[in-house]
Amino acid sequence: MDAALIALIVVALLVIVVIAKSVTIVPQAQAKVVERLGRYSRTLSPGLSILVPFIDRVRATIDLREQVISFPPQPVITADNLQVGIDTVVYFQVTDPRLAVYGIANYITGMEQLTTTTLRNVVGGLNLEGALTGRDGINSQLRSVLDGTTGPWGLRVARVEIKAIDPPLSIQDSMEKQMRADRDKRAIILTAEGQRQAAITSAEGEKAAAILSAEGKKQSAILEAEAERQSRILRAEGERAALYLQAQGQAKSIETVFQAIHDGKPDQGLLAYQYLQTLPQIAQGDANKMWIVPSEFSKALEGLASLGGAEGGKSWMDVDPSQGTAANGRTGPADGGLDTSSWFESQLPAAADQPEARIELSSITDSAPAVPTPPPLSEVTADVRDSGPAADPVVREQFGATDEGDGQPR
């Protein structure tokens, strides 16, 4: 009874072992290489598979996912004889499990050694600066070499990345100093460029301000010059009008005096009296150190004495002031006074009607208006001569005036 039970248990265990050997489960993204009697039989895909017990066996289980392998730093000598440590990372995937098992004994070790030798060949032709700045080129060359070499191993290299390049400490210090100097240089250049731009901007601003100031001063000077010109023109017009009116007044005064003299019938005594009044004016002046009495002075005194009634003559004070009619028929002040209605008549236009008074600031750059031309002096003199007492033939005969020269009484 006991022996039969033991035999039954052994048979059950044998059946369980056979079943376990006959059934295998392959997970997703994996593959199993099966050998039959030591020879490659087939590759099992994911799922449930049946094996022949004690004849078929699973040689290796291969992971079909993309794998990442990071290799330790490898010492590499550059073209400028500097030793640097380079860390690499390889991304690969098994595409053929049979080749991965039978093509190489250990594809991980083979890939590491291939990566190291290829990296030394690629970096050995570059200097340190080229190695530091040419990582993309190194990665491309490594991937090309590894993918072409690992194809017979059933592998596909997706990409190769350089994780770190570690130069010696002394080189790192030199690089830091160089980098610091380069940054200081760029900072100085940027500062100088900023100062240059600021100076240019300031100069442009000062230039614009100077131009605007000059334009303002120019306009101000133009306005002041125009105002001064207008002021001088108006002042000259006023002075001209004043002189013209003064000349008219003098002409009227001379005409009145000559008329009064003519109406008063001047004689030798009146001329002597006027002569005596002129003598003090001759003696005036600081430069007169000597005064010579003219020979006609005694005759002037004799005429003055005769006017005063000496030697039985009639005094000029005995003249009847009511006699207003002269021998030639002219009337004096007794005829009712002088006619002064036209004494202050002027031929000049009013100041408000002057062209200069209507000039606006907007016409500064235009040509200046023409100033009215005053009548020539010869015409004014001719008018005064024709209308004044000098035109009287009696007065001209009395004072010895002639038509020659300027026509003034002599």
LINWONOR-V343711 format. One record per backbone hydrogen bond with DSSP energy under -1.0 kcal/mol. NH is the residue of the N-H (numbers start at 1). CO is the residue of the C=O. Records with the same first field share a line. If there is no record, write none. Layout:
NH->CO, CO
//
This chain:
5->1
6->2
7->3
8->4
9->5
10->6
11->7
12->8
13->9
14->10
15->11
16->12
17->13
18->14
19->15
20->16
21->17
22->18
23->19
24->49
26->47
30->27
31->62
32->44
33->60
34->42
35->57
36->39
37->55
41->34
42->34
44->32
47->26
49->24
51->22
55->52
56->52
57->35
59->33
62->31
64->29
67->92
69->90
71->88
74->86
76->84
78->82
79->126
81->78
84->76
85->166
86->74
87->164
89->161
90->69
91->159
92->67
93->156
95->154
96->154
100->96
101->97
102->98
103->99
110->106
111->107
112->108
113->109
114->110
115->111
116->112
117->113
118->114
119->115
120->116
121->117
122->118
123->119
124->120
126->123
131->127
132->128
133->129
134->130
138->134
139->135
140->136
141->137
142->138
143->139
144->140
145->141
146->142
147->143
148->144
149->145
150->146
154->151
155->150
156->93
158->91
159->91
161->89
163->87
164->87
166->85
172->168
173->169
174->170
175->171
176->172
177->173
178->174
179->175
180->176
181->177
182->178
183->179
184->180
185->181
186->182
187->183
188->184
189->185
190->186
191->187
192->188
193->189
194->190
195->191
196->192
197->193
198->194
199->195
200->196
201->197
202->198
203->199
204->200
205->201
206->202
207->203
208->204
209->205
210->206
211->207
212->208
213->209
214->210
215->211
216->212
217->213
218->214
219->215
220->216
221->217
222->218
223->219
224->220
225->221
226->222
227->223
228->224
229->225
230->226
231->227
232->228
233->229
234->230
235->231
236->232
237->233
238->234
239->235
240->236
241->237
242->238
243->239
244->240
245->241
246->242
247->243
248->244
249->245
250->246
251->247
252->248
253->249
254->250
255->251
256->252
257->253
258->254
259->255
260->256
261->257
262->258
263->259
264->260
265->262
271->267
272->268
273->269
274->270
275->271
276->272
277->273
278->274
279->275
282->278
283->279
289->287
297->294
300->296
301->297
302->298
303->299
304->300
305->301
306->302
307->303
308->304
309->306
310->305
313->310
316->307
318->315
319->316
323->320
324->322
326->330
329->326
332->324
335->332
336->333
337->333
343->340
354->351
359->356
363->360
364->361
380->376
381->377
382->378
383->379
384->380
385->381
386->382
387->383
388->384
391->388
392->389
396->392
397->393
398->394
399->395
401->396
407->404
//
